[in-house]
Amino acid sequence: MNILVIGSGGREHVIAQKFVQSPLVETVYCAKGNPGMKQDDIHLVAIEEDNHPELIQFAKEHHVDWTFVGPEVPLLNGIVDDFEAAGLKIFGPRKSAAMIEGSKDFAKTLMNKYSIPTARHQTFFDFKQAKEYVQQKGAPIVIKADGLAAGKGVIVAESVEQAIEALEDMLEGNRFGESGAKVVVEDFLAGEEFSLLAFVREQEVYPMTVAQDHKRAYDNDLGPNTGGMGAYSPVPQIPKEMIDEAVRTVLIPAAKGMVKDGCSFTGILYAGLIATDEGPKVIEFNARFGDPETQVVLQRLESDLAEIITDLLDEKQPSIKWKEGGFSLGVVVAADGYPGEYQKGVSLPAFSSSDETRVYYAGVEEIDNKLVSSGGRIYLVEAEGTTLEDAQKKVYDLLETKETTGTFYRNDIGSKALK
């Protein structure tokens, strides 16, 4: 069969690569992809992800059996609704269900309604009211832009002054435009973070192996929040009982609640969780695979990803098997200055294909047949190992041999689990 993947980052690179590896698949297209994907026999399609009519026409003309949506923006733009209206199969939530990521307030309302554990919170449009609330609550406290902000709309304020500055930035300074016109202010939760994703078809939930993302830009969790600087899977310090409880109290009630509310969810549901003394609590929901968690989680999948998606779309029971032992770890290489202003056009080192390590490209373009940087997060290096330390060593040993001028990466991805 032929498959179309929507998106252009490292997440889409690994998803498309998994599809290429399937004996069921003939051709994998990616719109619009990036030139780093070509090394894995992924066919790039020069159509922007927001051009739904052209994508639909392409899918019809190239006999695409089904389409997989990687990023959140096309989901919230209604790409699933438009493909389905054109009679095409597509895997991902409709626009109404994607609001679980598109609006923090929507997600909090759902959690309140169905008793899904999360931090205490309030939503504000007015700066003065939000400021008074923060002054009353004290710090640390968390300020979130209601809408999408590319992973940068969450401020964990260590002081009341920092919280007020963030509120002013969003509500008065219009930093995130429409996304920050409404903010959610919530209690700070202490504990170990982990990401729990699942394949979902309405009320059916098929959980994946857990991962831990590293959001802060610099070592020791310092610096600003980013889209993610690295991840590893599984997470040894999160007990199985905690994961089982999260499936029972978070994923299943969310899926069932959305069916009851008339916005049933089919696609990848991502719960960003924190292991508190009172059990797992939700930090955020996403309506798609996380990046960089996907690059490590899918390495743990033994089953055929294309077959799983086909079965879900055909309303069959999927067979899903995960690796029992070992670990996968990935480190993001980003442009100097990210997540703020960063330089583009940095020459990238060449990587040879190896069973030991894999490279997934994101913010890259091709000039004179060579890859150069074009985005903040440029590529991710991933490796598997029998132990987490083994996987970590393989990644950093490789990076140490490469020229990384103009870029940076964290040196402690996975180290928290090794202490």
N, C-alpha and C positions, 0 to 999 in steps of 0.2 A: 504493500500500500504506500501511498504518498502522504506525507505529513507536512503541515505548515506550522512553524513556531513564530509567534509574534514577540519581538523584543530584540535587544542588541547587546546585552551585558553578559557578564560571566555566568549568571544564573541560566540565561538562555543557551549559552555555549554548552554547559554540561547537560542540560535537558536534551538539546538537539543531538549531542554526542551519544547519549543513552539510546535515543531513537535510532540513530545510524547503526548501532551495535545489534539491533533487533533483527532476527532472521525474517520477521514479518514485514519489514520495511524495505521499500525499494529506493525512494528518494526523500530526503529531508530538506525542506526549504526554510529559510529564516528571513523574516522581514523586520527591520532591514539588516539585522545581524551586524557583524563587524569582520574586517578582513582576517583577524586572527582565527576565525572559525574555519576558514577554508582548508586548513591543514587536516581537519577531521572530516573532510568530504561533505561538508554542509554547504548547500547552495544558497548564496545570498540573493535576496530579492530587493531591488531598489525602490521599495514603496514604504513611505512613512507609516508608523503604527496608528496614526490618527486618520489615515485616509481609508476609511472603511469601504467605500464603493470600489476602489481599485483593488483592495485586498480580496474582497468578495469575488470580483471579476477574475483575479488571478487564481483563486481557489477553484473556481468553476472551470477555467480554461486548462488548468494543469491537473485536473482530476484528483484534487486533494481529498482524501478520505475523511480527515478531520483536522482541526486546527487547535493548537495549544497556546494559551495566552500566558506570557511570562510576567510582565509588569502590571502595576496597579492602575496606571493612568488610562490605558485603553479599556480596562474593565469598567472604570467609573465613567468613561465616555460612552458606554453601552455597546461595545463591540460584540459581545455575546448575543445581545438582543438583536442586533442588526444581522449577524450571520444566521441566527435561527430564523429570522423573518425571511431570509433569502433561501431557506430550505437546506442550510449547510450545518453539518455537525461541528461543534466547537466545545472545548472543555474549559470551563471557568464559570464563575458566578455571573448572573445577570446584574445589571446596574443597581437594581434595588437591593440585592444581597451584598454587593461589593461595598455598600455604605458602611458595613461593619469595620472597614478600614478607612473609608472616605470621610467619616465623621466620628471623632472621639466621643462626642455627645450621644450619637446614635448607639455606639457600642456600650457606653455606660448605661443608657436607658434599657437596653436589652439585658445587660447583666443585672441591673436592679430588679427588673421584672421577673427574671427566672432564677434569682438567688445564686448567681454565679459570683464566686468570691473575687473581690477586687478592693483597691484602696478607697477610703472615703474621699468624696470629691464634690465639687460644685462647678457649674458652668456659668460663665460670665460674658456679657457683651460690653459692659460698662467698666472702664478703667478704675473709676473711683470706688465702685462697689468691690471689685476684685482686690484692689489695694487694701481696703478695710478688712476684707476677709483674711488676707495674708498677714496683716499686722496682728490680727486676732489669733491666728493659728500658730505663727512663728515658723522657724526653720529648723532642719531642712524641709523643703517643700518642693513639689514638682509642678512646673508650668508647661502646659501642652497647647500648641496651636490645634484647633479643632480639625482642620483639614490636612491635606497632604503637604509635606514640606521636605521631601527627599531625605528623611531621617534626621533633619536638623531642627525640627520644630519642638523638641523636648528639652527643657532646661531643668536640670536638677540643681535647685538653688540652695547653696550652703548657708546663705544669710537672707534676712528679710529684704535688705537693700538690693541684693542680686535678684530676688524674686520680683520686686517692684520694677526694677530696670527691665526685666524680661517682659513683664506685663505692659509696660509703657512702649517697649519696642514693638510688640505685636498689636496692641489695641489702639495706640496713639500714633506710633511711627509707621504702621502698615507694613512691617518687615516682610510678612508672608502673604500680603494682599488679602484676598478673600479667605484663604485658609486660616489666617490669624485674626479674622474679624470677630471670632468667637473663641474663647479659651476655656480649657478645663484645668482647674486647680485641684490637685489631689495630694493626699498624705504621702510622705516618703515611706517606702517599705524597705526594711533591711532584710538581707538574705542573699542567697545564691540565685543568680538568674539562669534560666534555661529556656530553650525554644522547643515547643512541641507542635509538630505539624501533622496533618492528617489528610488522606484522601476522603472526600465527603461526597455522598450522593443523597441529597435531601436529609433523611433521618439516619442514614447509614454512615458510620464513622470508622475509618480504618487508620489507626495511628501509626506514625513512623517512629523510627529511633530518634532519641532526643539529641540536641546539639547545644553548644554554648557559643554565642556570638560575643565579640569584643567591640563595643561601640565607640569607646573613647579613642582619640587619635594617637595617643602616645603611651609608652610603657607605664605599667603600674596604674592603669586606668586614669591617666591624667589627660588634660586637654579637652577640647570641645567634642560633642557628639558627632559622629559621622554616620554614613550608611553602613558601616561595619568594616573592621580592619582585619578580621580573621575569625576562624571558627574551628571547632573540633567536635567529633562525635564518636561514640557516645560520651556521656558525662558521668564519670565514675562516682562523683560526690553527691549525685542525686539518686537516692534509693528507688528501687522499683516500686515500692509502696507509694511514694510521692507521685511517681509518673502515673500509676494506676488511678490514684485519687484525682489527678488532673484530668484524665480521660473521663472519669465518672462525673466530676463536679463542674468541669469547664467545657470540654469539647462536645459531649453528648447533649447537655442542656442547651448549648448555643445552637447546635444544628436543629434540635427539636423545636426550640423557641422560634427560630426563623421560619420554620414550616408553619407553625401556629400563627405567626404574624403575617403570613402571606408573602414572604420574601425568601422562599426556600433556597438553600445554598447548595450548589454543586460545583466542585472545584477543589482547590487546595486551601484548607483553613489552617492558619498559623496562629498559635497562641504564644505570645511572649509572656513568660511566667516568672514568678519569684517564689523561691521556697522559703516561706516564713515559718515561724514557730507555730503558727495556727494552720499550717498547710499551704498548698499552692494558691497563689493569687495572681490575677491577670494584670499585667502591665499594659498590654495592647493586643489587639487582634489585627492580623493582615489577611487579605483575601487572595493570597497567592504564595508561592514559594518565597522564602527569604533569601537574601543575598548578603553574606557569603555562606549561609547555612546549607543551601542546596548543593554546593560544590563538595561538601563533606558528607551530607546525609545520603545523597544518591550513590555515593561510593559504597555505602553499607547495604544497598539493595541488591539482593541476589536474583529476584524475579525480573521479568522483562517489563520495563516501564511502558513500552508501547502497548503491550498486551493488557496491562492493568487499565490504562486509559480507555482502550477499546472496549473492554468488558464493562467498565463503568458507563460509558456512553451507550452501550447496547443493553443496559440493565441486566447484566449478568453478574454473578458473584465473582469478584476478582481473587486470584491466588497471589498472596503477597508474602514473600519470605525475606527476612533480614539476616545478615551475617551474625553468627553467634559470638565470635571472638575478634580481637584486634581493634584498631582505632584508625580514624582518618582525621587529618589536620591540614588546614589551609591558611596561608598568610597572604594578605592583600598588599601589593606594592602600589603606592599612591604618589601623585605628583606633589612636590614640595609646595607647601601652602594650603593644601587641602585640609579641611573642608572650606576654607576661605578662597581667596583669589589664588590661582595656581597657573604655572607655566604650561604651555602646550608645545608640542613638537619635539619632545625629548626622545632621542634615539633609544631604542630598546634592545636589550641583549637577545641573542639568538638562543633558543632552547632546542635540544635534540629530543626526539621521542624516547621515552624510557618507561619501563614497567615500574620503576621506583617512584617517579614523580610525574605529575601532569600539570599543565599550565592552561588556565582558562582566561581568555581575554575579555576586556570590557571596554575601557575608554581608549581605543586605538584607531588609527587610520593608516593607510598605506601610501607612502611616497617613494617613488623610484624603486618599487618592489621591496621596500623595507618598512617594518612597522615602527610607527612613532606614536607618542602619547597624544590623545585628544580630549581626555577627560580627567576627572579627579582620581577615581580609582581605576588603575590601568590594567592590572592583571592579578591573578591569584595563583600561587604555587601550592599544590596539594600533594600529599603523600599518605600512604597507608603503612602501618607498622603493627607488629604483634603487641607492642605496648605504646602508650601515648608518647612516652619519651623517645621511642624509636621513630615514630612518625614525625615528631617535632624535629629531631636531629636531621632527618633526611631533607626536610624543607630548608632549614637554615644552613646546612652544609652546602646545598646547591646555591642558595642566594649569595652566600659568601664568595662564590667563585664568579659572580656576575658583576658587570659594571652597572652601578645603580645611581650614578650622578644625576641630580635633578629629581630624584625620587626618595621616598622613605618608606619604612615598614616597621611595625612593632616587633620587638625581639622577644616578647614574652607570651605569645599566643599558646594557650594550653598550660602555662606554668602554674596557674592557680591550682590546677588539679594535681600537680606533682608535689605540692608542698606537704 
